[in-house]
Amino acid sequence: MPAIPTHFRAALLMLGSTVLFALMVVAIRLASQTLHTFEIAFFRNFFGLLAALPLLFRHGPGFLKTDQFPRYLFRCVIGICSMLAGFWAIGHLPLAQAVSLSYSTPIFVTLAAAALLNEKVRARRWSAVILGFIGVLVIVRPGSAEFSVDALIAVLAAVMSAIVAIQIKQLSHTEPADRIVIYTTLLWVPMSLLPALAVWEWPRGIAWVWVVAAGFLGTGGHMLWTRALKQGEVSALTPISFMQLPVVAIFGWWLFGEGLDRWTLVGAGIIFGANAYIAHREAVLSRKSASEAASSAAKPGE
């Protein structure tokens, strides 16, 4: 059989990742009907660790040796707070609204990169960031009768997720991707256990299916996502990731009787446009930087 072109393979991986993440969201909502979301976060991490253990077996215990442990610790503390807030939003907001607000993370990543990494953000990307904020406000609708504090918790999750993304970007300069995944799962289990103990209640019946599914779906989605980004361009793959919204909207309507609010749809469209442009500009700048580096390297040999 002919080999699958790289860009098409990357698109398939991103689509698979998107579907797995969407199903994870549905599993979290189903589990939240009988369990506190803090417990669900713990079980997601515990079973996610089981799914990631083959990475540790492959590399061996010596692979964990690092001089970046304080940074791992900080990254995981922020990450677990983001996860708890995000799971809370999934358990208390309509699924489509919770997922739409989670897509504001790249907007906050741009802000964090400018503030923490001193990256240059020019007028066009600032315009996209402002547009993304407008999309968030359209969904949250502060001051309206439909306003919910749970929506602010979803935005808080996106902000903390952006800080985590910056930390991962910094760690990736010196740390291999598999070590980051292993340390993250190892640290998240005890970190998420502490808040879970405060509301602990053993899952019963089918709830076990949902928490196990959340763990394996989340880890599987993350693995496909990282491989997709390795083989394809972010600007081309970002639109595919937004397929998560219609998938969770269908499940929200089918399983929970949730309608798709028009303001959520409009706000999600605005956020999508802003994210697509930010991803496009980052891809253009990355190619430009790579081209300039290649040109500089070629000059000494001329």
N, C-alpha and C positions, 0 to 999 in steps of 0.2 A: 504494500500500500504506500502511496506517496506520503512523504513527510508533511506534517501539518506546519504551515508557515508560522514563524515565531510570533508575529503580531496577533494571529488568529488564536494561537495557543494561549497567549497572555489574556486575550479577551474571554476565552472559555474559563480560564482559571479565576478571573475576576468575577465572572457571572456565577461560578460555583461558590466562590467565597460569599458573594452577596446573598445567595439563596440560603446558605448555611447560617449566616448571621441573622437573616430574617426569621428563620425557623428557631434560632436560639431565643430571639425576642418573644416569639409566640410561646415557647416552652417556659420562659420566665413568667409571662403573664398567667399561664395555666397553673404554674406552681404557686403563684402569689395568691391564688384563691383560698389556699389552706395554710400557707407558710408566710412568715414575715420575709420581706425582701432581703434583710440582712442574712438570714439563714440561706436563702437561695444563692446569695453571692458566695458564701462559704462553700456550699456544695458545688457551685460552678467551678470554683478554684480547685477544690479537692479532686474532682473528677477530671478537670483540665490538667492537673498535675499528673494524674495517671496516664492521660493521653500523651503527655510530653516526656514521660520517663524514658522512652526509647532513645531520645536525644542524649540523655545522660549516660545511658548504657553504651551508646555508640562512641562517645568521647572519653568516658572514664572519669572517676572522681577528680583526677588532677586537672581536668579541664576547668574546674571551678576556681582555680587559683587566680586571683586578681588583686590589684592595688586600688580598684575603684569601688570597693564595697560601700563606703559612705555615700557615694553617688547613687549606687543601686538602692540603698536604703531610703534615701530621700525620694527617688523616683517612684519607689513602690508605695511609700506612704501617701504621696499625692495620687498615685494611680488607684489605690484602694478606696480613697475618698471619692474619686471620680466614679468608680464602679458602683459604690453604694448609692450615690446620688442618682446615677443613671438607672440602676435597677429600681430605685424608689419611683422614678418617673414612669418607667415601664409598667409598674404595678398600679399606678394611680392616675395616669393620663390615658386618653385614647391612644392606641398604638401608633397610628399615623402621626399624631402630634408629637409624641415622644421621640420617634425616629426622625421626624423633620427637624426638631430642635437639635438633635445630636449631630446633624450635618452642618451645624454652625461652627464646629471645631476648627476647620481650616481657616476660618476668618480670625479666630483668636490665635491660631498658630502664627499667622502673619504679624499680628500685634506683638506676640511674645518674641518672635524672631527679631523684630525691630528693637524691642526693649532689652532683651537679654543677650542677643547675639550680635547686636549692632549691625544687622543686615540693612542694606539700603532698600527702602520701599518707596518707589516713585509714585507720581500722581495717579497713574492708571490703576495700580494695585490698591492705592488708598481709596480710590473711587469704588472699586469692587468691594472693599471692606465695608465702606459706608452703606453700599447697596445691600450687603449681607445683613448688616445690623437692622436695616429697614425691614428685611424679610423676617428677622427674629421678632421685631416689634409687632408686625402684622399677625404673627402666630400667637404671641403672648397676650397682646391687646391689653396693656396695663390701663387700669381705670375703667374698663368695661365690666359689664355684668358677668361675662364669661371668664374674666381673669381668675387664674388659680395660682396659688403659691407653688404648687407642684410643677408648674411650667418654669418658674424661676429656678427650682432645684434642677430641672433638666438643663437649663442654660448654665448653671454652676458646674454641672457635670462636664459640659462641653469646654468650659474655661479651664478646668483642671486637666482635662484630657489634652488640651493644647500644651499645657506646661509639661505634661508627660512626654508628648511628642518631641518637644525641644530637648528634654533630657535624653531621650533615645537617640536623637540626632547627635548630641554631644558624645554619648557613650560609644556610638557606632564608629567614631573616628579611631578608637583604640581597641574596642571589644568586638569579638565575632558575634554574629546575629544569634547563633544557637546559645551562646552563653547568656545573652540578654534574656532570651526566652526562658531558659532554665532557671536563672536567678529570680526572674519575675514570678514564675509559678511557685517556686520554693518559698519565697517571702510572702506572697499573697495568701497562702493557706493559713499560717498562724495569725497574720494581720486581720484577715476577715473572720477568723474564729472568735476573736475577742468581742466584737459587737454582736455576733450571732449568739454567743452564750447568754447575753442579757435578755434575749427573747426566745430562748431555745425551746423547740418542740419537735420531736422526731417526726419526720415525714411518714405518712400513712398511705397505704394502697398505691394508687396510680401516681401520687405525688413523687414517689421515688423515680418513676419513669421520666418525669419532667425535669427533675434536678440533674439526673444522670445525663439526659439528652442535652441540657443546657451546657454542661461541662464539655462534652465531646464535640458538640456542634460549634461552640466558641473556639476551641483549640483547632478544630479542623478548618474553620473559616479563616482563622489567623494564619495558618500554614499556607492555604491557597492564596491568601491575600499577599503575603510576602513574596511568594513565587511569581505571582502575576506582576508585581511591581518590578521584580528583577528582570523580567523578560520584555515588558512593555513600558510605554511612556505614561506618566501620571495623567497628562492632559488628555490622552486617548481613553484611559481606563476609568477616570472619574465619572463620566456620564453613566457608565455601566453600573457603578456602585449605587446609583440612585434608583435602580430597579428594586432595591430593598423596600422602598416606600409603597409601591403598588402591591407587593407581595404581602406586607404586613397589613395594609389596608384591606385586602381581600380576606385575610384571616380574621381581622378585627370585625369585619362585617359578618362573616360566616359563623364565627365561634362566640362572639360577644355582642353582636347586634349593634356595633358602632358604625355610625355614618361618617362619611368623609366631609368634614367641615370645609366650606369654601375658603375661609380665611387661612386655614391650614394649608390648603392646596395652593393658594396664591403665594403665601409666605414661603412655602417649600420651593415653588418655582423661582422666586427671587433669590433664595439662598443657593439653589442649584446653579443659576446663572453666574452668581458671584464666585462660587467655588470653581466652576468650569473655567472662568477667566483667570482666576488666581493660578490654577494648575497649568493653564496654557502659558502664562507669563513665566512661571518658574521653569517650565520645560524649555522655553525659548532662551532664557537667561543661562540655563545650565548648558545648553548646546553652544551658546556663544562663549561661555567661559572655557568649555572643553576645546573649542576651536582655537581660542587665543592661546591656551596652554600648549596645544600641539604646535602652533606656529612659533611660539617662543622656543620650544624644545628643538625645532628644526633649524633655527637660525645659526647655532654654533657650527653645524656641519656644512653650511653652504659654502 
